[in-house]
Amino acid sequence: MPTEEIRKEQEKSPDLIRRSQGVEIVQDPSRRDEILPTRKPVLSSVPTIACLAVVYCIAARLGLKLALVDPSATSVWPGTAIAVAAMLLLGSRVWPGVFVGAFVANLTTDGSTATSLGIALGNTLEGMIGAYLLNHFASGRNVFEQARDILKFVFVAATLSSVVSATLGVASLYLGDYIPAQNVAPVWFTWWLGNTIGSILLTPLIVLWSINHRIRWNLSRVFEATLLFVALAMVSVLVFGGLVPLSRHNYPLEFLCIPFFLWTAVRFGQRETVTAVALLSAVAIGGTLDGYGPFAIRSPAESLLLLQSFLGVTAVMSLVLGAIAAENKRVHNQLLHLVVTDPLTGLSNYRKFIDTLESEIHRARRTERCFAILFMDVDDLKSINDASGHLAGNQALRRVAHALRESCRAIDTVARFGGDEFAVILPEADEGAARAVAQRIADRLMTGGPPITLSVGLAVYPADGHETDSLVSAADTGVYRAKRSARAERSQD
């Protein structure tokens, strides 16, 4: 392989050069859409903004029905979650929808035009600041995938952005003479806590279901999920529903709900976890307002604040646990992949090849059908390494791996056996089919770069052996026979 051609091949493969310099290249095509989401301009169109305004206004009106401290301050406020989630998913261009929805909701509840404008401004800035902080200091719309990003969401986005809304809202009401000076502190605290807990409870629910709304469960997982949510609903009604004396006497039984959140977080993930928390929240808020459950021991306003604090802490704990469980699962899967994968070529390694070969032998015995294996050794790889360096040798090995993938079927197992040796398992293939595959591989290596030749040996079950060792030995013998033949031809030339 001439040095100039090797240099050109290296220039065409910058990933390989970076890998040789110690830079890790992570390629995961299945997650590209999550890591680099595309935002279509159509999403920020007038219809989208109008729909957001309607949804925000309806949610705000529902939340303000539970305003017990002041007509404009509620401890149950879904507006923050809608604003943050909308700007996180659709971009800050949809801010007019939040502004209009908040303005209409407050104007039709209490206050003047001026105070409603001030409150709407605070609600809009709250969503914009929350989305900005998540995009720049966490992982944007993927903020709920890792535990550290969830904590950033709680302590940076949800908490700090709510300060802006509460401060502007209370200031607008105070300057408009709608609240006296002595009520500023309790109204501000109720406003801030309601926005913060609302964001913690509902933002993950909206974002996670928007990103991935498909349910891919088998029958056993459907049964487990049904059992989980039915049991959680029963326990929620038991603790907060007032149907049994335990909840009517306000016994502190809220801890009975915790195991179900742990179950959901470990077995299902963050999306199902926030769904479970939302289910509990709906039952608990209704029961607490009716005077049932462990938190209905003071005034309705104080009881709701206590309940919201419990739900917020529970949601954060469950989300973090779910993220840790998901991270451990991803790491476990990555380790399993690395155990059976050759790091240079991405093919199966020796361990995976042997396991697959043993499985294929058992299958062939059961079905009484043959299969073939190919062994291939790259010719003169040492000469390439000596002449042009190991980087060029690695590039040659990667070209061989690519040719193997392109020449084999999806059911075939392609592996790097070790060093410059490759192997292929061809289920239900005879000797003729195996030689045809070997010829396709050889033809591919003659094009697309400096020519590379292979010494090939093959073995067919059961003609060349009935066990792993005998088949490998037969194919390996064929490789060395091909090498001796090639050397003999070159010596004659």
Disulfide bonds with the S-S distance in Angstrom:
none
